[in-house]
Amino acid sequence: MKILVVRFKQIGDAILSSVICKSLKETYPDAKVDYVLYDHVAPLFEHQDYLNKVISISKDEQKIHLNI
């Protein structure tokens, strides 16, 4: 199973949402849990054992992909 958690908020919201990632990994230990965050927040989560991959995106990249 692959799970992608996307969180385009600031540091506090990303920290609170990381609990969801940890809970998902505990509930589904064989799942691949990836977390998408803004690039200035992503380094906080790069070495968490409950995340398989941290994907960072800049605000400019988000605007391009969402056509904002």
C-alpha positions, 0 to 999 in steps of 0.5 A: 500500500502506498500513502501520500500525505500532502501538507501545504501549511507552515511548520506548526501544521506540518508538525501536527500532521506528522502524527497522522503519518506516524499513526498510518505507519503504525496501523499499516506497517508495510505501507509506504508513507510519503509526506509532501511539504514546502521546501523550508519545512521538509528538512524537519522530517527527513530522518523520521523512521515512520516516513519512507520519503519526504518530498519538498516543493517550493511555493512557486512550484505549487503555483505552477502545478495548480495554476494559481 
